[in-house]
């Protein structure tokens, strides 16, 4: 049996156990159940190559019907391992979105193994809402997000509920969940 990492399998497990299992994103379950998530493993080892691939994936998502692919997870384990570099790259990603004329059409959410919200300590359990097994860019259709938010009774409560959930789970619980 191989013990080599499988970034797509690891990301699916994280999505199923943490994101859906803990209900961190109440909108993820439906697209997962309908198999409308595109998982892309990037072989980029340079931010420029990743940006090029991101552009390709943004255009592909736009050109694909939502009932086929509603959202894309671009997993890039070989580039932007340092969170600060990754965070800086998000400016380039947003600039590319604007350059392609996709602002208001697609948004990019960010996930990283060392994700850290501003004003928090690195080990703050609240950071784990955006911690994924590998650096990942999540491409979401704005209209799908709008429909999901409209259907959710109180979308602002999601962040507070997630913080409570993770505080109750704790670091040991998080490790056990994904272990």
C-alpha positions as CSV (number, residue, x, y, z in Angstrom):
1,X,0.0,0.0,0.0
2,X,1.3,3.4,-1.0
3,X,1.9,6.0,1.7
4,X,2.5,8.8,-0.8
5,X,0.3,11.8,-0.2
6,X,-2.7,12.2,-2.4
7,X,-3.6,15.9,-2.3
8,X,-7.0,15.4,-4.0
9,X,-8.0,12.5,-1.6
10,X,-6.7,14.5,1.4
11,X,-8.7,17.6,0.3
12,X,-11.9,15.5,-0.2
13,X,-11.4,14.0,3.2
14,X,-11.0,17.5,4.7
15,X,-14.1,18.7,2.9
16,X,-16.2,15.8,4.0
17,X,-15.0,15.6,7.6
18,X,-14.3,19.3,8.5
19,X,-16.1,21.6,6.1
20,X,-19.3,19.4,5.7
21,X,-18.9,17.3,8.8
22,X,-18.6,20.3,11.1
23,X,-21.0,22.3,8.9
24,X,-18.3,25.0,8.6
25,X,-19.9,25.9,5.2
26,X,-23.6,25.0,5.1
27,X,-23.5,25.4,1.3
28,X,-20.8,22.8,0.6
29,X,-22.9,19.7,1.2
30,X,-25.3,20.2,-1.8
31,X,-22.6,20.7,-4.4
32,X,-20.6,17.8,-3.0
33,X,-23.6,15.5,-3.0
34,X,-24.4,16.5,-6.6
35,X,-20.7,16.0,-7.6
36,X,-20.4,19.6,-8.9
37,X,-17.0,20.3,-7.3
38,X,-14.0,20.2,-9.7
39,X,-10.8,19.2,-7.9
40,X,-7.7,20.3,-9.8
41,X,-4.2,19.3,-8.7
42,X,-1.7,21.9,-9.9
43,X,1.8,20.9,-10.6
44,X,3.0,24.5,-10.6
45,X,6.1,25.1,-8.6
46,X,6.2,28.9,-9.3
47,X,3.6,31.6,-8.6
48,X,3.6,32.7,-12.2
49,X,2.7,29.2,-13.4
50,X,0.0,29.0,-10.7
51,X,-1.4,32.3,-11.8
52,X,-1.5,31.1,-15.4
53,X,-3.3,27.9,-14.4
54,X,-5.7,30.0,-12.2
55,X,-6.6,32.0,-15.3
56,X,-7.3,28.8,-17.2
57,X,-9.5,27.4,-14.4
58,X,-11.4,30.7,-14.1
59,X,-12.3,30.7,-17.8
60,X,-13.1,27.0,-17.7
61,X,-15.5,27.5,-14.8
62,X,-17.2,30.4,-16.7
63,X,-17.6,28.2,-19.8
64,X,-19.0,25.2,-17.9
65,X,-22.6,25.0,-16.9
66,X,-23.1,25.3,-13.2
67,X,-25.1,22.0,-13.0
68,X,-21.9,20.3,-14.3
69,X,-19.3,22.2,-12.3
70,X,-20.5,24.7,-9.7
71,X,-17.2,25.4,-8.0
72,X,-13.5,24.5,-8.3
73,X,-10.8,23.7,-5.8
74,X,-7.4,24.5,-7.2
75,X,-5.0,22.6,-5.0
76,X,-1.3,23.6,-5.3
77,X,1.0,21.7,-2.9
78,X,4.3,22.7,-4.5
79,X,4.0,26.5,-4.5
80,X,3.2,29.1,-1.8
81,X,3.8,26.9,1.2
82,X,4.6,30.0,3.2
83,X,1.3,31.6,4.3
84,X,2.6,35.2,3.9
85,X,3.7,34.5,0.4
86,X,0.3,32.8,-0.3
87,X,-1.5,35.8,1.2
88,X,0.4,38.2,-1.0
89,X,-0.4,36.0,-4.1
90,X,-4.1,36.6,-3.4
91,X,-3.7,40.2,-4.6
92,X,-2.4,38.8,-7.9
93,X,-5.3,36.4,-8.1
94,X,-7.8,39.3,-7.6
95,X,-6.0,41.4,-10.2
96,X,-6.3,38.5,-12.6
97,X,-10.0,38.2,-11.9
98,X,-10.4,41.9,-12.7
99,X,-8.2,41.6,-15.8
100,X,-10.4,38.7,-17.1
101,X,-13.6,40.8,-16.4
102,X,-14.8,38.3,-13.9
103,X,-15.3,40.5,-10.8
104,X,-18.9,40.0,-9.7
105,X,-19.0,36.7,-11.6
106,X,-16.5,34.6,-9.7
107,X,-14.9,35.1,-6.3
108,X,-11.8,33.4,-4.9
109,X,-11.8,32.0,-1.4
110,X,-8.5,31.1,0.2
111,X,-7.5,28.0,2.3
112,X,-4.0,27.2,3.5
113,X,-2.5,24.8,6.0
114,X,-1.1,27.7,8.0
115,X,-4.0,30.1,7.5
116,X,-4.0,33.0,10.0
117,X,-6.6,35.7,10.3
118,X,-5.3,39.2,11.0
119,X,-4.9,40.0,14.6
120,X,-4.8,36.3,15.7
121,X,-2.0,34.1,17.0
122,X,-0.8,31.3,14.7
123,X,-2.3,28.6,17.0
124,X,-5.7,30.3,17.4
125,X,-8.3,27.6,16.8
126,X,-10.4,30.1,14.9
127,X,-7.9,30.1,12.1
128,X,-8.8,26.4,11.4
129,X,-12.0,27.5,9.6
130,X,-9.7,28.3,6.6
131,X,-7.0,25.6,7.2
132,X,-6.8,23.0,4.4
133,X,-4.4,20.2,3.9
134,X,-2.7,22.1,1.1
135,X,-2.7,25.6,-0.2
136,X,-6.0,25.8,-2.1
137,X,-7.8,28.5,-4.2
138,X,-11.6,28.0,-4.1
139,X,-13.3,29.4,-7.2
140,X,-17.0,30.2,-6.5
141,X,-19.7,31.5,-8.8
142,X,-21.1,34.7,-7.4
143,X,-24.7,33.8,-8.4
144,X,-24.4,30.4,-6.6
145,X,-23.1,32.1,-3.5
146,X,-25.9,34.7,-3.6
147,X,-28.6,31.9,-3.9
148,X,-27.0,30.0,-1.1
149,X,-26.8,33.0,1.2
150,X,-30.4,34.0,0.3
151,X,-31.6,30.5,1.3
152,X,-29.7,30.5,4.6
153,X,-31.7,32.2,7.4
154,X,-28.8,34.1,9.0
155,X,-25.6,33.9,7.0
156,X,-23.8,36.3,9.4
157,X,-24.2,33.7,12.2
158,X,-22.1,31.2,10.3
159,X,-18.8,32.8,11.4
160,X,-19.8,32.9,15.1
161,X,-21.1,29.3,15.0
162,X,-17.9,28.1,13.4
163,X,-15.8,29.8,16.1
164,X,-17.9,28.1,18.8
165,X,-17.7,24.7,17.0
166,X,-13.9,24.9,16.7
167,X,-13.4,26.2,20.3
168,X,-15.4,23.2,21.5
169,X,-13.5,20.8,19.2
170,X,-10.1,22.1,20.2
171,X,-6.7,21.3,18.6
172,X,-6.8,17.6,19.6
173,X,-10.3,17.2,18.2
174,X,-9.2,18.8,14.9
175,X,-6.3,16.4,14.6
176,X,-8.5,13.4,15.5
177,X,-11.1,14.5,12.9
178,X,-8.6,14.6,10.1
179,X,-6.4,11.8,11.3
